[in-house]
Amino acid sequence: MGAESLRWGTGPAWPNAAASRFVDAAGLRWHLQRLGAAGAPPLLLLHGTGASTHSWRGLLPLLAARFDTLALDLPGHAYTATPGPAGLGLPGMASEIGELLRELGFAPAVIVGHSAGAAIAAQMALAGHARPRALVGLNAALLPLHGLAGQLFSPLAKLLALNPLVPRLFAWRAADPRVLQRLLDGTGSSLDGEGRALYRRLVADPAHVAGALGMMANWDLDTLARALPRLAVPLHLLVGGADRTVPPAQAAQVQALLPGTRVVVLEGLGHLAHEEQPARVADEISRIAGAD
């Protein structure tokens, strides 16, 4: 299977497509999904690197029963346009999403961020791009990697992102079901056939791959880690006990920086916990939102 481009309206139906719309803001064309009752507490969902709105396919309808829920494809991911390099960094993404929210007139009371999406949520709160009453980090990637991986990851991502052939080559290789399965196994999560097929569609798209690589190349968690003690919004961490991507022990490190942080361990779930057991995660989010 060769590299393929994502085009809206082609191929199998996108999850929750009836809730999708496209909006222009911050110089980008965004794909977003909004579901829930008008007047309900507004809740924003931010996915992680390399994912998209598809990752909330089971969670979004469940949260919509209680919240006015908004999910979006991050810049450079899936059906949202790609900005310049600065727009793929943490401050840039936080600012762009802030502009999108202002365009929509959407002021989230709760922001749920998965993995790198939690870092964006924290940056938005720190920079005043949003003023939620609670942040929920789902297997949150808030702290820098350490050791050899930390030294090589960003420089390697920068090198790969600069080569226009790399995204197409990666997309071609990752479209092999065996390669994709190894990538998914590295999360500690077990997905159903639909979940695997959706990730296959994403990684087969060179533009999506380029956006994910560009995001990794421009990411800076050292600066965020230094700023975390200034976070004034209550932070709640839902931690998959079987997460192989973000070590569960990192939650204790975040607590050391931000002592008021609350941690709930989801035993048996991996990095993609919200895709494995969306009802369980929805219940935890609802408890958190009701507690603040």
Order of alpha helices (4+ residues) and beta strands (2+ residues): beta-beta-beta-alpha-beta-alpha-beta-alpha-beta-alpha-alpha-alpha-alpha-alpha-alpha-beta-alpha-beta-alpha-alpha
